[in-house]
Amino acid sequence: MWESMCYRKQWATLYMSQGGLCAHCGTALTDETGWRDHHLEYRMHGGKDTLSNRVLLHPHCHQHVHIGKIAVTKPVLI
């Protein structure tokens, strides 16, 4: 239960830092579209589970990123 609550807070922080937008396509992340927590540097390659190494993506964007081996970066809000 604690782990689930901790991840919800982290997802909320990521969501706010991204302005509610997908880090890949730039459109809104909503309950209807859903989201996936994506590691910028994969953990199997030494990436950490910190917020600075994670972004939120739509489920279909997450698939495209992994299938196409597309690099994603943290969005910068203006």
N, C-alpha and C positions, 0 to 999 in steps of 0.2 A: 504494500500500500504506500509506504513512504517513497519508494523508488518511483512509483507512478505519479505521485504528487510533485516530486522533484522534477521529473521530465516535463510535466505540464507547465511549471514555472519557467523552465528553460525554453520550451516552445514559445511561450508568451513573450519572453525576452527576444528570441530570434525574430518572431513575427513583428514586434514593434521596431526592432533595429532595421528590418527590411521594409518598413512602411507598409506591411501587409501584402507585399508583392513577391511573386516567385522569383528566385535568384537567376533562373534560366530564361524564362520568357517575359518576365516583367509584368504579368497580369495578376489580378487579385487572387489571393488565397482565401477561400471561404470554406465553411463547413460542407457546402455542396461539392466543391471541387476536391476537397481533401488536400493533404500535404504529406510529404515524406521528409524525414530528417536525413540530410545528406552530409557526409564527411568530405571536406575539400581534399584533404590528404587521407587516403584510406587507412584505417587502423592496421590493416595487414601490412602496410608499407611504413608503419611507424607513426601514423597520425594519432593525435590525442583526441579524447572525447570532450574537449573543451568547446565553449561557445565560439571561440575565435576560429575553430576548425570546422564549424558546421553551418549549414544554411537550410532553409526550407524550400522545397520544390513541390510542384504538382506531381501526383503519381505518374502521369504519362510523361512529364518532363524528366522525372527521375529515371524512368526506363530509357528514354532517348539518350540521356547523359551516359548511362552505363553501357548501353549497346554501342553507341557511337564513340565511346571513350572521349567525351567532350569535357574540356576543362571548364569548371565553374569558379567564379570568384565572388567574394563578398560584395553585395551591392553597396554603393556609396550614396547616401541620401543627400540631396542638395537643399 
